């Protein structure tokens, strides 16, 4: 289980806390959505969970133990901008090989052509590059995948096909998924449950299911049959005086 | 043949330009070696001859062949440029890496030194250091090496700092790669081309400053056939109409400096993946 306990973070001492006493649990095989307004720390939370940033307070645990300092981290993060997550001097094949030899079936499922592997990142489109990053993140030892606006730059068709593949893999490998997105329709469709931290102050009631417009609810009904189909609400403490 | 050249793709043309520049430089060394003592021996019956078929650069007031002297002068310039630019680029590499990786204090000190180096007028610094070191080839090399590292230091420092905070390096660590592996596979391929191109683009500066120092009398001894010496000597004879004494060595100096610039830019184009396949 991936677990955040009393997590808090701020960028430097002169800044205020982005979030405080935050708790989150993701069990293997569970798909959790995370939404919330821009600039409130969704991506920062993902970076804390994947070990890119040290927590200001609290801790991130995998199966009761802190994230490993070295070795392949079981929690992998997919960035919003794939072009920043790859070395511009490496060919796509080398980028994939950094996480070990890529799975041929996975490459096929994601529609990655063998000819792409000989290209440099600037010779691939954003969608093609994001799929390369996805394969890299789905190395065998990855157990939790955090997708930070993973498909927001893609067209609807590609988005759908990529998510279908990711969900299949998550199911077969019992991966825990955290999906960060502004697209509440997408979250409703994908996730067992959606959490929304980071509400603007004291308006915790404005959370996803209540705020969801009726047409979205009609098009993408929340799966009530799933045991995890519930919504955690969380209100930030009042700012220190 | 001409149409053939135009049909070639940019990559091949870049390679040919680089090859041509290297050929030019090896030609200078070979020519200077083949001429042997000829540039130093006086030949009074043949003095003050304008350029002609036998002597493309003419002869000076002692009958010495100016073509031989120019080649020798260029060879000395290239040697000094090579030594000074290599020293300077090595200093820049060490300082740049130290500033980017060894903490705030080192960074502040190196950045301050860079600012001081860049704020001081180059020529004043060059004359000062060369004079303090006793002049000669040693003085010129030390002066040029000690005054040309700040710009490249800044480039390398910025490059390494940017790399260290980039997402893909952090990601590499989360994929279980060690610091040594990251330095070898991520940092080195970025810094090495910067270093090489920086080194090549330091050459023109080093050569021009070495010639300038000698011209002003703070560099090589007057009997060394260095380009600066040739130009300084020619000044006395310009008013008597011996224009070729200044024009020929000056022109070859400018051409070889430009050749280094072209070489540096073409090597950069070849090493950058964005332009690699054009």
Interface residues (C-beta under 8 A of the other chain):
Chain A: X50 X51 X52 X70 X71 X72 X73 X76 X77 X79 X84 X85 X86 X87 X88 X89 X98 X99 X120 X122 X136 X139
Chain B: X166 X167 X168 X170 X171 X172 X174 X175 X176 X177 X178 X186 X189 X190 X273 X274 X276
